[in-house]
Amino acid sequence: MLEFDLQENGLRKLNSALHDQKENSNQTVWKVTNPKGSHSIAVGIDAPIEVNIEGSTGYYCGGMNKQANINVKGSVGPGVAENMMSGKVVIDGDASQYAGATGHGGLLVIKGNASSRCGISMKGINIVVHGNIGHMSAFMAQSGNLVVCGDAGDALGDSLYEAKLFVRGKVKSLGADCEKKEMRPEHLELLEQLLSDAECDAKPEEFTRYGSARKLYNFNIDNSDAY
Amino acid sequence: MCGIVGLFLKDISLEANLGNLLSDMLISMSDRGPDSAGIAIYADKETGRSKFTIQSENAKTDFAALPNYLSKHLNCNVETKVNDTHSVVKIDESATSKFSEVLASFNPEIRIMSRGSSLEIYKEVGLPKQVTQRFNIPQMSGRHGIGHTRMATESAVTTMGAHPFNTGLDQCLVHNGSLSNHNSLRRRLRREGVHIETENDTEVGAAYLTWKMQNGATLGEALESSLEDLDGFFTFVVGTEDGFGVVRDPIACKPAVMAETDQYVAFGSEYRALVNLPEIETAHVWEPEPATVYFWKH
């Protein structure tokens, strides 16, 4: 295992060392100490390595991640795992706004709460939040799954495309074109897998599914006058 | 951008260290705004005495002659403590209402940065490190304080465009964000007779709160109504004689993080601002909810 003191060695040195790791890297486990809220930690990795960050981070932690497992033993600032492609990012604490924004793949697990705009414009990422999420979450979410074990804030799934949203607790309000959907066996199966991957002991049956009413993004001939 | 910080002490043993902690927090936010910086600090209130912080471009000449002029025209004991371009002036409470008029008769160019009995505001153009060093902020003690480092968007980089803004006796405001209806609100407030000096958006926000409170609202009520009347992005941190408060607009895209221990309550635009506070590892750390007014009092 390699230990890297961020205060002593600096962010650029860390990220370029992480970028140098390849598919068959021998240096598979990294420990980053003294993150002290720094921005852009472990951004842009493309290798099957494990990075353990021993404390809280600032903006964009684990952004654009491919393949790597990134664990944060603390809370994260805005934009964690933004545009993630694959791999897994696990946050022990809370996440600030737009967690997992625009993510194309992989799994983001937030063991605490996530604030506003969680999963905004998600494009295939799976996000599991053990706690609550804030307002405007999954805004324009295109594909992937957002699982919330607690409550969701205002305007959940506004202008939603084809992402699936599962909420165990209360939803303060639904956004435009987002509606409650029937939970079918394939959804329960999917949820069971996501919850188990996220080390969450909630039961799939306790969740409600929400999705797009598909009225907003399909052209409707009755609206032709509006254009 | 812009960076804001706030520190409210519960443990009086930390009071001697307030200026030091607050300066350190503000310096860590430097890359959120390099244009100007300022600190408001609440300290040593004396019963029966009023306190003003004033600023002059010609501090040396102005502040040498000012004490005698003030005591003659205000007819009371005047103490001044010059600190670079600023000076803290203490006068008898009974002379408070005459102060600004007498000061203007001495030199209309001298600006009043704060009024009250315990509040002092220090602000200038420059980086937080330069500004805090210039005024020796790390050596200051106090019960609570707030700070700001500015990335100017809505108006020029000047001393008067720097934060914190004085909103009333012993009250001040720092702002991260931008208000989009400040021109119409400034016109409305000016019609109501409110004095607004600059083209700065935050000054309008500050004047709005002052005006609301002059019309009978409490600070909490004024902050609540700001959610209705102010259009734009804001995270506000406000200071009062006995505490500090936080409010974010309903969209809440301007960042905010808070930490609380048995010793203090702290606010930062980012977690980086909080990392050197005592026992931060075990503090309760959370993000304040949008459109919710938070307040702590001694």
Interface residues (C-beta under 8 A of the other chain):
Chain A: K36 G37 S38 G55 S56 T57 G58 Y59 S75 G77 P78 G93 D94 S96 Q97 S115 S116 G134 H135 M136
Chain B: P250 I251 A252 C253 P255 V257 E270 Y271 R272 A273 L274 V275 E281 V285 W286 E287 E289 P290
